[in-house]
């Protein structure tokens, strides 16, 4: 099962810190409707400039396309310096 976490209120997340999502979607491979909802949500946010990080087998990397084989995808707004 995969999960999509959308975060955005907390200004900073420290490495190793638990991430609390404001919205959490889950999907199961083979359940087309669940995957479609997660993919649409992913595209909606990334098209607005949100960043996506995918986690698979404990390794995290920035991603640009939805892949339902990820264990977890975290979406967050782009940080702007001041």
N, CA, C and O atoms as a MOPAC input file, in Angstrom:
PM7 MOZYME 1SCF
protein

 N      0.85200 1    -1.16800 1     0.00000 1
 C      0.00000 1     0.00000 1     0.00000 1
 C      0.89600 1     1.22900 1     0.00000 1
 O      1.92600 1     1.25800 1     0.67400 1
 N      0.50300 1     2.22700 1    -0.75000 1
 C      1.22200 1     3.48000 1    -0.76300 1
 C      0.43300 1     4.54900 1    -0.04700 1
 O     -0.77600 1     4.42700 1     0.14400 1
 N      1.13100 1     5.60200 1     0.34700 1
 C      0.42700 1     6.72700 1     0.95600 1
 C      0.99300 1     8.03600 1     0.43100 1
 O      2.18400 1     8.16200 1     0.14600 1
 N      0.09500 1     9.00300 1     0.31400 1
 C      0.43700 1    10.34100 1    -0.13800 1
 C      0.15500 1    11.28600 1     1.01500 1
 O     -0.98000 1    11.38300 1     1.48100 1
 N      1.19600 1    11.99200 1     1.48100 1
 C      1.05900 1    12.92900 1     2.58900 1
 C      1.22500 1    14.34000 1     2.05500 1
 O      2.16600 1    14.62800 1     1.31600 1
 N      0.30300 1    15.22000 1     2.43500 1
 C      0.39700 1    16.61400 1     2.02500 1
 C      0.63100 1    17.44100 1     3.27800 1
 O     -0.18300 1    17.45400 1     4.20100 1
 N      1.76500 1    18.13100 1     3.28500 1
 C      2.15200 1    18.95700 1     4.42900 1
 C      2.32200 1    20.38800 1     3.95300 1
 O      2.56900 1    20.62200 1     2.77000 1
 N      2.19700 1    21.33500 1     4.84800 1
 C      2.37000 1    22.69000 1     4.38900 1
 C      2.31200 1    23.74900 1     5.46300 1
 O      2.75700 1    24.87300 1     5.23300 1
 N      1.78400 1    23.43500 1     6.61700 1
 C      1.66800 1    24.44300 1     7.65800 1
 C      2.94600 1    24.59900 1     8.46700 1
 O      3.29800 1    25.70400 1     8.88000 1
 N      3.62800 1    23.50600 1     8.68600 1
 C      4.83700 1    23.55700 1     9.50000 1
 C      5.98900 1    24.10300 1     8.65900 1
 O      6.26100 1    23.57500 1     7.58100 1
 N      6.66800 1    25.14200 1     9.12800 1
 C      7.67800 1    25.78200 1     8.29300 1
 C      8.94000 1    24.96300 1     8.06100 1
 O      9.63800 1    25.20000 1     7.07500 1
 N      9.25900 1    24.01600 1     8.92700 1
 C     10.50100 1    23.27100 1     8.75700 1
 C     10.34100 1    21.86600 1     9.32100 1
 O      9.71600 1    21.66400 1    10.36200 1
 N     10.90900 1    20.91600 1     8.62500 1
 C     10.94600 1    19.53400 1     9.09900 1
 C     12.40600 1    19.14300 1     9.20900 1
 O     13.16900 1    19.29800 1     8.25500 1
 N     12.79800 1    18.63700 1    10.36600 1
 C     14.17500 1    18.23900 1    10.62200 1
 C     14.33500 1    16.76600 1    10.25000 1
 O     13.42200 1    15.96900 1    10.46700 1
 N     15.48100 1    16.40200 1     9.69400 1
 C     15.74000 1    15.01100 1     9.30900 1
 C     15.45900 1    14.06800 1    10.46900 1
 O     15.89800 1    14.31200 1    11.59300 1
 N     14.74200 1    13.01200 1    10.20400 1
 C     14.41500 1    12.02200 1    11.21300 1
 C     13.14700 1    12.33400 1    11.99100 1
 O     12.66900 1    11.50000 1    12.76100 1
 N     12.60400 1    13.52100 1    11.79900 1
 C     11.39600 1    13.92300 1    12.52500 1
 C     10.16800 1    13.28900 1    11.87400 1
 O     10.10400 1    13.15600 1    10.65200 1
 N      9.21000 1    12.90400 1    12.68400 1
 C      7.97100 1    12.35200 1    12.15800 1
 C      7.22100 1    13.45400 1    11.40800 1
 O      7.15600 1    14.59500 1    11.86500 1
 N      6.66700 1    13.10400 1    10.27200 1
 C      5.94000 1    14.07400 1     9.46500 1
 C      4.45200 1    13.87900 1     9.69900 1
 O      3.91800 1    12.78400 1     9.52500 1
 N      3.79700 1    14.95300 1    10.09400 1
 C      2.35600 1    14.90200 1    10.29300 1
 C      1.68700 1    15.54800 1     9.09600 1
 O      1.97800 1    16.69400 1     8.75400 1
 N      0.80400 1    14.82000 1     8.47000 1
 C      0.16800 1    15.30200 1     7.25200 1
 C     -1.12400 1    16.03800 1     7.55700 1
 O     -1.83300 1    15.72700 1     8.51500 1
 N     -1.41100 1    17.02700 1     6.71300 1
 C     -2.69200 1    17.71500 1     6.78300 1
 C     -3.73200 1    16.95300 1     5.97900 1
 O     -4.93000 1    17.04200 1     6.24800 1
 N     -3.26400 1    16.20800 1     4.99700 1
 C     -4.12100 1    15.35100 1     4.19000 1
 C     -3.34700 1    14.07500 1     3.91900 1
 O     -2.16200 1    14.12000 1     3.59100 1
 N     -4.00800 1    12.94400 1     4.05300 1
 C     -3.34500 1    11.66500 1     3.83300 1
 C     -4.24700 1    10.79900 1     2.96300 1
 O     -5.40200 1    10.53900 1     3.30300 1
 N     -3.70100 1    10.36000 1     1.84000 1
 C     -4.40700 1     9.44400 1     0.94800 1
 C     -3.62400 1     8.14000 1     0.89300 1
 O     -2.39500 1     8.14400 1     0.96100 1
 N     -4.32300 1     7.04600 1     0.77300 1
 C     -3.64600 1     5.75900 1     0.61100 1
 C     -4.20300 1     5.07100 1    -0.63300 1
 O     -5.33400 1     5.32400 1    -1.04800 1
 N     -3.39200 1     4.20500 1    -1.21200 1
 C     -3.84200 1     3.42100 1    -2.35100 1
 C     -3.22400 1     2.04100 1    -2.27700 1
 O     -2.19500 1     1.82800 1    -1.63600 1
 N     -3.87500 1     1.11700 1    -2.94500 1
 C     -3.37300 1    -0.24800 1    -3.06800 1
 C     -3.15800 1    -0.52800 1    -4.54600 1
 O     -4.01100 1    -0.23200 1    -5.38300 1
 N     -2.00300 1    -1.10100 1    -4.85100 1
 C     -1.70000 1    -1.46800 1    -6.23000 1
 C     -2.80400 1    -2.40500 1    -6.72300 1
 O     -3.19900 1    -3.33600 1    -6.02300 1
 N     -3.28500 1    -2.15200 1    -7.90900 1
 C     -4.34600 1    -2.98200 1    -8.46800 1
 C     -5.73300 1    -2.40300 1    -8.26500 1
 O     -6.68700 1    -2.85500 1    -8.90000 1
 N     -5.86700 1    -1.40900 1    -7.39100 1
 C     -7.14600 1    -0.73500 1    -7.17100 1
 C     -7.10900 1     0.56400 1    -7.97300 1
 O     -6.66500 1     1.60400 1    -7.48600 1
 N     -7.58300 1     0.47800 1    -9.20800 1
 C     -7.43700 1     1.55900 1   -10.17800 1
 C     -8.00000 1     2.88100 1    -9.67000 1
 O     -7.37800 1     3.92500 1    -9.86800 1
 N     -9.14600 1     2.86200 1    -9.02900 1
 C     -9.76500 1     4.10400 1    -8.55700 1
 C     -8.92500 1     4.76800 1    -7.46500 1
 O     -8.76500 1     5.98800 1    -7.46500 1
 N     -8.39400 1     3.98200 1    -6.54500 1
 C     -7.54800 1     4.54200 1    -5.48100 1
 C     -6.28700 1     5.17800 1    -6.06700 1
 O     -5.90000 1     6.27900 1    -5.67800 1
 N     -5.65600 1     4.47600 1    -7.00100 1
 C     -4.44000 1     4.98700 1    -7.63400 1
 C     -4.76100 1     6.25600 1    -8.42300 1
 O     -3.98000 1     7.20700 1    -8.40500 1
 N     -5.89600 1     6.28000 1    -9.11100 1
 C     -6.28300 1     7.44500 1    -9.91100 1
 C     -6.49300 1     8.68300 1    -9.03300 1
 O     -6.09600 1     9.78400 1    -9.41600 1
 N     -7.10500 1     8.51400 1    -7.87500 1
 C     -7.31800 1     9.64600 1    -6.96000 1
 C     -5.97800 1    10.17500 1    -6.46100 1
 O     -5.76500 1    11.38700 1    -6.42000 1
 N     -5.08100 1     9.27700 1    -6.08500 1
 C     -3.76200 1     9.69600 1    -5.60700 1
 C     -2.97800 1    10.39400 1    -6.71700 1
 O     -2.32900 1    11.41100 1    -6.47200 1
 N     -3.03500 1     9.85300 1    -7.93400 1
 C     -2.31000 1    10.46000 1    -9.04800 1
 C     -2.87400 1    11.84000 1    -9.39100 1
 O     -2.10900 1    12.76700 1    -9.65700 1
 N     -4.18800 1    11.98600 1    -9.38900 1
 C     -4.80100 1    13.28500 1    -9.67900 1
 C     -4.40000 1    14.30600 1    -8.61500 1
 O     -4.07600 1    15.44800 1    -8.94100 1
 N     -4.42000 1    13.90200 1    -7.35700 1
 C     -4.01700 1    14.79800 1    -6.27400 1
 C     -2.55800 1    15.20200 1    -6.43700 1
 O     -2.21300 1    16.37300 1    -6.27800 1
 N     -1.70500 1    14.23900 1    -6.75300 1
 C     -0.28500 1    14.51400 1    -6.99400 1
 C     -0.13300 1    15.55800 1    -8.10100 1
 O      0.58900 1    16.54000 1    -7.93100 1
 N     -0.80100 1    15.35400 1    -9.22200 1
 C     -0.69900 1    16.27300 1   -10.35400 1
 C     -1.25600 1    17.64900 1   -10.02100 1
 O     -0.69700 1    18.66400 1   -10.43800 1
 N     -2.35700 1    17.69000 1    -9.27000 1
 C     -2.94900 1    18.97300 1    -8.88400 1
 C     -1.94900 1    19.81700 1    -8.09800 1
 O     -1.79800 1    21.01200 1    -8.35400 1
 N     -1.27100 1    19.19000 1    -7.14700 1
 C     -0.32800 1    19.93100 1    -6.29800 1
 C      0.97400 1    20.25500 1    -7.02700 1
 O      1.46600 1    21.37900 1    -6.93300 1
 N      1.53600 1    19.29200 1    -7.74900 1
 C      2.81000 1    19.55600 1    -8.41700 1
 C      2.65900 1    20.56600 1    -9.55100 1
 O      3.60900 1    21.28100 1    -9.86700 1
 N      1.49000 1    20.63500 1   -10.16200 1
 C      1.27000 1    21.62900 1   -11.21500 1
 C      1.22300 1    23.04500 1   -10.64900 1
 O      1.36300 1    24.02000 1   -11.38700 1
 N      1.02600 1    23.15300 1    -9.33400 1
 C      1.01400 1    24.45900 1    -8.66400 1
 C      2.37000 1    24.77800 1    -8.02900 1
 O      2.49900 1    25.74300 1    -7.27700 1
 N      3.37700 1    23.95700 1    -8.34100 1
 C      4.72700 1    24.23400 1    -7.86000 1
 C      5.12500 1    23.51100 1    -6.57900 1
 O      6.21900 1    23.73900 1    -6.06400 1
 N      4.26600 1    22.65000 1    -6.05500 1
 C      4.62600 1    21.91500 1    -4.84500 1
 C      5.71100 1    20.89500 1    -5.17900 1
 O      5.76800 1    20.38000 1    -6.29600 1
 N      6.55700 1    20.61300 1    -4.21600 1
 C      7.64000 1    19.63800 1    -4.37700 1
 C      7.17900 1    18.27500 1    -3.88900 1
 O      6.38800 1    18.16800 1    -2.95200 1
 N      7.68500 1    17.23800 1    -4.54100 1
 C      7.32600 1    15.87300 1    -4.17700 1
 C      8.58100 1    15.06700 1    -3.87200 1
 O      9.57300 1    15.12800 1    -4.59900 1
 N      8.51500 1    14.31700 1    -2.79200 1
 C      9.59100 1    13.41100 1    -2.40400 1
 C      8.98000 1    12.02200 1    -2.27500 1
 O      7.98700 1    11.83300 1    -1.57300 1
 N      9.57900 1    11.06000 1    -2.95400 1
 C      9.09600 1     9.69400 1    -2.89200 1
 C     10.01200 1     8.84100 1    -2.03200 1
 O     11.22700 1     9.03700 1    -2.01100 1
 N      9.41800 1     7.90200 1    -1.33100 1
 C     10.18900 1     6.97700 1    -0.49700 1
 C      9.89500 1     5.55300 1    -0.93400 1
 O      8.74000 1     5.14000 1    -1.04100 1
 N     10.97500 1     4.81000 1    -1.18600 1
 C     10.85200 1     3.40400 1    -1.56500 1
 C     11.98500 1     2.64500 1    -0.89500 1
 O     13.15300 1     2.99900 1    -1.05100 1
 N     11.64600 1     1.61700 1    -0.16200 1
 C     12.64500 1     0.78800 1     0.54000 1
 C     13.55200 1     1.63000 1     1.43100 1
 O     14.74700 1     1.35400 1     1.53900 1
 N     12.98900 1     2.65700 1     2.07100 1
 C     13.74500 1     3.48600 1     2.99800 1
 C     14.58700 1     4.57500 1     2.35800 1
 O     15.21700 1     5.36000 1     3.06700 1
 N     14.61300 1     4.63900 1     1.03600 1
 C     15.39400 1     5.66500 1     0.33800 1
 C     14.44400 1     6.74100 1    -0.19200 1
 O     13.40200 1     6.43600 1    -0.77200 1
 N     14.82500 1     8.00300 1     0.01900 1
 C     13.99400 1     9.11800 1    -0.41400 1
 C     14.67500 1     9.88700 1    -1.54100 1
 O     15.89300 1    10.06400 1    -1.55000 1
 N     13.85300 1    10.34200 1    -2.49600 1
 C     14.36500 1    11.11800 1    -3.61400 1
 C     13.27400 1    12.05400 1    -4.11100 1
 O     12.08800 1    11.74400 1    -4.00500 1
 N     13.67600 1    13.19700 1    -4.65200 1
 C     12.69600 1    14.09900 1    -5.24700 1
 C     12.14600 1    13.44900 1    -6.50600 1
 O     12.89300 1    12.86700 1    -7.29300 1
 N     10.83200 1    13.55100 1    -6.69200 1
 C     10.19700 1    12.95500 1    -7.86200 1
 C      9.38300 1    14.01100 1    -8.60900 1
 O      8.96500 1    15.01800 1    -8.03700 1
 N      9.17200 1    13.75900 1    -9.88100 1
 C      8.44900 1    14.69400 1   -10.72800 1
 C      7.21900 1    14.06000 1   -11.37100 1
 O      6.38500 1    14.75500 1   -11.95100 1
 N      7.11400 1    12.74600 1   -11.26400 1
 C      5.97400 1    12.01500 1   -11.81800 1
 C      5.44000 1    11.04700 1   -10.77600 1
 O      6.20100 1    10.47700 1    -9.99400 1
 N      4.13600 1    10.86800 1   -10.77400 1
 C      3.51400 1     9.93700 1    -9.83700 1
 C      3.90400 1     8.50800 1   -10.19400 1
 O      3.86900 1     8.12100 1   -11.36200 1
 N      4.27300 1     7.73700 1    -9.19400 1
 C      4.62000 1     6.32800 1    -9.36400 1
 C      3.98300 1     5.56600 1    -8.20100 1
 O      4.42900 1     5.69900 1    -7.06100 1
 N      2.95000 1     4.77100 1    -8.47500 1
 C      2.23500 1     4.09400 1    -7.39100 1
 C      3.04900 1     3.02800 1    -6.66800 1
 O      2.59300 1     2.49000 1    -5.66000 1
 N      4.25200 1     2.71000 1    -7.16600 1
 C      5.06400 1     1.71100 1    -6.48200 1
 C      5.83700 1     2.29200 1    -5.30000 1
 O      6.45800 1     1.54500 1    -4.54400 1
 N      5.80800 1     3.62700 1    -5.12900 1
 C      6.45100 1     4.21600 1    -3.95100 1
 C      5.67800 1     3.83700 1    -2.69800 1
 O      4.45300 1     3.72200 1    -2.71800 1
 N      6.41500 1     3.64500 1    -1.60400 1
 C      5.77900 1     3.36100 1    -0.31600 1
 C      5.07900 1     4.61500 1     0.20700 1
 O      3.99700 1     4.54200 1     0.79000 1
 N      5.71400 1     5.75900 1    -0.01100 1
 C      5.18800 1     7.02300 1     0.49400 1
 C      5.61600 1     8.14400 1    -0.44600 1
 O      6.73200 1     8.15200 1    -0.96400 1
 N      4.71600 1     9.07700 1    -0.64900 1
 C      5.01700 1    10.30600 1    -1.38600 1
 C      4.61200 1    11.46200 1    -0.48600 1
 O      3.49700 1    11.50500 1     0.03400 1
 N      5.53300 1    12.39200 1    -0.31300 1
 C      5.27600 1    13.57500 1     0.52900 1
 C      5.26700 1    14.79800 1    -0.37000 1
 O      6.20500 1    15.02300 1    -1.13500 1
 N      4.21300 1    15.58400 1    -0.27600 1
 C      4.09300 1    16.82000 1    -1.03200 1
 C      4.17600 1    18.00600 1    -0.07800 1
 O      3.54000 1    18.01000 1     0.97600 1
 N      4.95000 1    18.99600 1    -0.44700 1
 C      5.05300 1    20.20100 1     0.37600 1
 C      5.26300 1    21.40800 1    -0.51300 1
 O      5.79200 1    21.28700 1    -1.61800 1
 N      4.84900 1    22.57600 1    -0.03600 1
 C      5.03600 1    23.78500 1    -0.85300 1
 C      6.51200 1    24.13700 1    -0.95700 1
 O      7.30300 1    23.82800 1    -0.06600 1
 N      6.86700 1    24.78300 1    -2.04900 1
 C      8.24900 1    25.21900 1    -2.21800 1
 C      8.54100 1    26.30400 1    -1.18400 1
 O      7.74700 1    27.22400 1    -0.99100 1
 N      9.67700 1    26.18200 1    -0.53200 1
 C     10.07600 1    27.18900 1     0.45500 1
 C     10.71200 1    28.36400 1    -0.26600 1
 O     11.50800 1    28.18900 1    -1.18900 1
 N     10.35500 1    29.55400 1     0.16500 1
 C     10.90700 1    30.75300 1    -0.43500 1
 C     11.70500 1    31.49500 1     0.62400 1
 O     11.20000 1    31.76800 1     1.71300 1
 N     12.93900 1    31.81700 1     0.30700 1
 C     13.78200 1    32.53700 1     1.25400 1
 C     13.43800 1    34.01400 1     1.30600 1
 O     12.77400 1    34.54700 1     0.41600 1
 N     13.90100 1    34.66400 1     2.36000 1
 C     13.54000 1    36.07300 1     2.48200 1
 C     14.69400 1    36.94900 1     2.84700 1
 O     14.53100 1    38.16100 1     2.98200 1

